Amino acid sequence: MNAPLSAQGRLQGCTVVVTRPAAQTARLAALLTAEGAAVLVLPVMDIVPATAAVLAAAEAAVLAADWAVWVSPAAIDLLAPCLPQPLPAAVRFATVGAASARRLHTATGHAVLHPVGQSDGEALLALPELADLAGQRVVVLKGEGGRADALADTLRARGATVSVWNLYRRQPAKPDWTAWDALPPHRPLAGVVTSSEAADWLFQLAGESRQARLQSAVYAVPHPRIAQRLAHHGASQCLMTPADDVSLVSALCLWFSNAHDR
């Protein structure tokens, strides 16, 4: 049983591992630090952008579309800053979650359609604005792999002409485990894992000697599929939260604040 944490911060005395690509960690790390956590940035995947020619072609496709559906933060970061201002009024934007919608709106100033509560393609497709797409041109912006092919197929079935653009690919990183290996053995430990690939690569890259410690941590995750991947690797303590950084941090704060009751 963990001891209650200090009043200096709800995560005081806790180490939180952040597994996102390095370019996506700053705000989350700042929020965790503000709550007293020791943040261990341990990126387990790298984002490799598509060629300049592909990105330029994707930009042109967005500007000619009726809908541009952005499937991931990395897609937003790579393409949204390149779009001209002002954007054509006719093109509408959609994302699979509220956190990505805020990111896209900040980058472009454009209104963004998104589901509330659940953050995935199924929730986006349930919105009435996407129920009838006859004659509409839809651009799906994503990375290689993932589940967006099913999203594109459904959009086509609803009458849209759909083009899918792979703006990047993911590959395993080469994390530096020095700080991890120096952690005190009984220090409260948590992790933030925001993709299924990150869950798999975290355990695959860790090696056998680190498995038990990883399995003992509590993880904040934004989707049941990520929790399932972590459970597959033996990590059974997962907190389901919305995908935005504030919700991920709040879930960990609540867990550790109530640790003395468990």
C-alpha positions in Angstrom: 0.0 0.0 0.0 1.4 3.4 -1.0 1.7 6.2 1.6 -0.4 9.4 1.1 1.4 11.9 -1.0 2.6 15.3 0.2 0.3 18.3 0.1 3.0 20.1 -2.0 1.4 18.4 -5.0 -0.9 15.5 -5.7 1.8 13.7 -7.5 4.6 14.6 -5.1 6.9 11.6 -4.6 5.7 9.9 -7.8 7.6 9.3 -11.0 5.5 9.5 -14.2 6.9 8.0 -17.4 5.8 9.8 -20.6 6.2 7.7 -23.7 5.1 10.1 -26.4 7.5 11.2 -29.2 9.7 14.0 -27.7 8.1 16.8 -29.7 4.7 16.0 -28.1 5.7 15.9 -24.5 6.2 19.5 -23.3 2.7 20.5 -22.2 2.0 17.1 -20.5 5.3 17.2 -18.7 4.7 20.7 -17.5 1.3 19.8 -16.1 2.8 16.7 -14.3 5.6 18.8 -12.9 3.1 21.4 -11.6 1.5 18.6 -9.6 4.8 17.6 -8.1 5.7 14.6 -10.2 9.2 13.7 -11.3 8.7 13.3 -15.0 10.7 10.8 -16.9 10.5 11.5 -20.6 11.0 8.1 -22.3 10.0 8.3 -26.0 9.5 4.8 -27.4 8.6 5.9 -30.9 9.9 8.3 -33.5 7.8 10.1 -36.1 9.4 10.0 -39.5 7.7 12.6 -41.9 6.7 11.8 -45.4 8.7 13.5 -48.2 8.2 17.2 -49.0 6.4 16.2 -52.2 3.9 14.1 -50.3 3.2 16.8 -47.8 2.8 19.4 -50.5 0.3 17.2 -52.4 -1.6 16.5 -49.2 -1.8 20.3 -48.6 -3.3 20.8 -52.0 -5.8 18.0 -51.4 -6.9 19.6 -48.1 -7.5 23.0 -49.8 -9.6 21.4 -52.5 -11.7 19.2 -50.1 -15.1 19.5 -48.5 -13.8 17.7 -45.4 -10.3 17.1 -44.0 -10.3 14.5 -41.3 -7.2 14.6 -39.1 -6.6 11.3 -37.3 -3.6 12.0 -35.1 -1.7 14.9 -33.4 1.4 14.0 -35.5 -0.6 14.6 -38.7 -1.7 18.0 -37.4 1.8 19.0 -36.3 3.2 18.1 -39.7 0.7 19.7 -42.1 -1.5 22.2 -40.3 1.2 24.9 -39.9 1.9 24.7 -43.6 -1.7 25.6 -44.6 -2.2 29.1 -46.0 -4.3 31.7 -44.2 -7.1 32.4 -44.5 -8.3 28.9 -45.3 -11.0 28.4 -47.9 -14.4 28.7 -46.1 -15.7 25.6 -47.9 -13.3 23.2 -46.3 -14.4 21.7 -43.0 -12.2 20.1 -40.5 -12.8 17.1 -38.2 -10.8 15.1 -35.7 -11.3 12.0 -33.7 -11.2 13.7 -30.3 -11.4 17.0 -28.4 -7.7 17.3 -27.7 -6.8 17.0 -31.4 -9.5 19.5 -32.2 -8.0 22.1 -29.8 -4.6 21.4 -31.3 -5.9 21.9 -34.9 -7.8 25.0 -34.0 -4.8 26.5 -32.4 -2.7 25.8 -35.5 -5.2 27.1 -38.0 -7.9 29.1 -36.3 -10.5 27.0 -38.2 -13.6 25.4 -36.6 -13.2 21.7 -36.0 -15.9 19.0 -35.7 -15.1 16.4 -33.1 -16.9 13.8 -30.9 -17.3 14.5 -27.1 -16.4 11.8 -24.6 -15.1 9.0 -26.7 -12.0 9.7 -28.9 -11.9 7.4 -31.9 -13.1 7.0 -35.5 -16.3 5.2 -34.4 -17.4 8.2 -32.3 -16.6 10.6 -35.1 -18.6 8.6 -37.6 -21.6 8.7 -35.2 -21.9 12.5 -35.6 -24.9 13.6 -37.8 -22.7 16.0 -39.8 -21.0 12.9 -41.4 -24.1 10.8 -41.9 -24.7 11.7 -45.6 -21.6 12.6 -47.7 -22.9 12.1 -51.2 -20.8 14.0 -53.6 -18.4 15.2 -50.9 -14.6 15.1 -51.2 -13.0 13.9 -48.0 -9.3 13.9 -47.2 -8.1 11.6 -44.4 -4.7 12.6 -42.9 -2.9 10.0 -40.9 0.3 7.9 -40.4 1.1 4.6 -42.0 -0.8 1.7 -40.5 -3.4 2.2 -37.7 -7.2 1.8 -38.0 -8.0 4.7 -40.3 -8.7 2.5 -43.3 -12.0 1.4 -41.7 -12.8 5.1 -41.2 -12.1 5.8 -44.9 -14.2 2.8 -46.0 -17.2 4.0 -44.0 -16.9 7.5 -45.4 -16.9 6.0 -48.9 -20.0 3.9 -48.1 -21.7 7.2 -47.2 -21.1 8.6 -50.6 -17.9 10.5 -50.3 -14.9 10.4 -52.6 -12.0 9.7 -50.1 -8.3 10.2 -50.5 -6.0 8.9 -47.7 -2.7 10.6 -47.1 0.0 9.0 -45.0 2.0 11.9 -43.7 4.4 10.0 -41.5 5.4 6.6 -40.3 6.2 5.4 -36.8 9.3 3.5 -35.9 10.7 2.3 -32.5 12.9 4.8 -30.8 16.1 4.1 -28.9 15.2 5.3 -25.4 17.8 6.0 -22.9 17.0 3.9 -19.9 19.6 5.4 -17.5 17.2 7.4 -15.4 14.7 4.5 -15.3 17.4 2.1 -14.0 18.3 4.6 -11.3 14.7 4.8 -9.9 14.4 3.8 -6.2 12.8 0.4 -6.1 9.7 1.4 -4.0 9.0 4.8 -5.5 5.4 5.2 -6.7 5.4 4.8 -10.5 2.9 5.7 -13.2 3.0 6.0 -17.0 1.1 7.9 -19.7 0.6 5.8 -22.9 -1.5 7.3 -25.7 -1.2 4.8 -28.5 -1.3 1.0 -28.9 2.1 1.1 -30.7 3.6 2.9 -27.7 2.3 0.3 -25.3 3.9 -2.5 -27.4 7.2 -0.8 -27.9 7.5 0.3 -24.3 7.6 -3.4 -23.2 9.5 -4.7 -26.2 12.3 -2.1 -25.9 12.6 -2.4 -22.1 14.2 -5.9 -22.1 13.4 -8.7 -19.7 15.0 -7.1 -16.6 12.6 -4.1 -16.6 9.3 -6.0 -17.3 8.2 -6.5 -13.6 8.6 -2.9 -12.8 6.7 -1.8 -15.9 4.0 -4.2 -15.0 3.6 -2.8 -11.5 3.0 0.8 -12.7 -0.4 2.4 -13.1 -1.1 3.8 -16.5 -3.3 6.7 -17.7 -4.6 5.8 -21.2 -7.2 7.4 -23.5 -8.7 4.3 -25.1 -9.6 0.7 -24.2 -7.5 -0.7 -27.0 -4.4 0.8 -25.3 -5.4 -0.8 -22.0 -5.8 -4.1 -23.8 -2.3 -3.9 -25.2 -0.9 -3.0 -21.7 -2.8 -5.9 -20.2 -1.3 -8.2 -22.8 2.1 -7.3 -21.5 1.1 -7.9 -17.9 0.2 -4.3 -16.8 -3.2 -4.6 -15.2 -3.6 -1.1 -13.6 -5.0 1.2 -16.3 -7.0 4.4 -15.8 -9.3 5.3 -18.7 -9.5 9.0 -19.3 -10.3 11.5 -22.1 -7.4 12.0 -24.4 -6.5 15.6 -23.4 -3.5 16.2 -21.2 -5.4 17.8 -18.3 -7.7 14.7 -18.0 -4.7 12.3 -18.2 -3.0 14.2 -15.3 -6.2 14.5 -13.3 -6.7 10.7 -13.4 -3.3 10.1 -12.0 -3.7 12.7 -9.3 -7.0 11.2 -8.2 -5.4 7.7 -8.2 -2.5 8.7 -6.0 -4.4 11.0 -3.8 -6.7 8.1 -2.9 -3.8 5.6 -2.6 -4.1 5.4 1.2 -7.7 4.1 0.8 -6.6 1.1 -1.2 
